[in-house]
Amino acid sequence: MIAKEEIRKLPMQEKLALLEAVWAEISPEADELEIPQWHKDLLDDRELALREGRTEVLDWEDAKRQIRAATR
């Protein structure tokens, strides 16, 4: 197993390559993963809020701008 300290030292491109390798390993089995109930509940709540007009869908570019502004 790779230690977190080793991962932290990697350049960004190597971190991304590591993520891609891990995803390539687990993605064929992704359907076997159990989705936690709290994830399902959260999605149900968000879908209901959208249907009831209590929230809106944002364009991805707008969402990224809002996230960046909130984290500065």
FIMARSE-459450 format. One record per residue (C-alpha): residue in three letters; x, y, z. Coordinates in steps of 0.05 Angstrom, whole numbers, padded with zeros to 5 digits, always signed. Layout:
N
ALAXYZ;...
//
This chain:
72
MET+00000+00000+00000;ILE+00024+00070-00015;ALA+00030+00115+00046;LYS-00007+00181+00045;GLU+00058+00218+00056;GLU+00086+00188-00008;ILE+00024+00209-00047;ARG+00029+00280-00020;LYS+00100+00284-00048;LEU+00080+00264-00118;PRO+00074+00317-00173;MET+00002+00332-00194;GLN+00008+00294-00259;GLU+00030+00231-00223;LYS-00027+00238-00173;LEU-00076+00242-00231;ALA-00044+00181-00264;LEU-00051+00144-00198;LEU-00124+00163-00193;GLU-00136+00139-00264;ALA-00103+00073-00250;VAL-00144+00062-00187;TRP-00209+00080-00223;ALA-00191+00032-00280;GLU-00185-00023-00228;ILE-00250-00009-00190;SER-00296+00016-00245;PRO-00312-00053-00274;GLU-00339-00072-00205;ALA-00374-00006-00190;ASP-00443-00037-00197;GLU-00426-00082-00138;LEU-00415-00023-00091;GLU-00470-00011-00041;ILE-00496+00060-00042;PRO-00505+00085+00030;GLN-00576+00101+00050;TRP-00557+00172+00068;HIS-00534+00184-00004;LYS-00601+00159-00030;ASP-00638+00203+00021;LEU-00598+00264+00002;LEU-00611+00254-00073;ASP-00686+00243-00058;ASP-00687+00308-00018;ARG-00652+00347-00073;GLU-00698+00318-00127;LEU-00759+00338-00085;ALA-00731+00409-00075;LEU-00722+00415-00150;ARG-00793+00391-00165;GLU-00821+00439-00113;GLY-00782+00498-00140;ARG-00741+00507-00076;THR-00676+00500-00116;GLU-00651+00506-00187;VAL-00603+00470-00232;LEU-00540+00509-00249;ASP-00499+00506-00312;TRP-00433+00471-00295;GLU-00392+00534-00312;ASP-00436+00576-00266;ALA-00429+00524-00211;LYS-00353+00525-00217;ARG-00352+00601-00213;GLN-00395+00599-00150;ILE-00351+00546-00117;ARG-00288+00584-00134;ALA-00317+00649-00107;ALA-00339+00615-00042;THR-00271+00583-00030;ARG-00228+00646-00040;
//
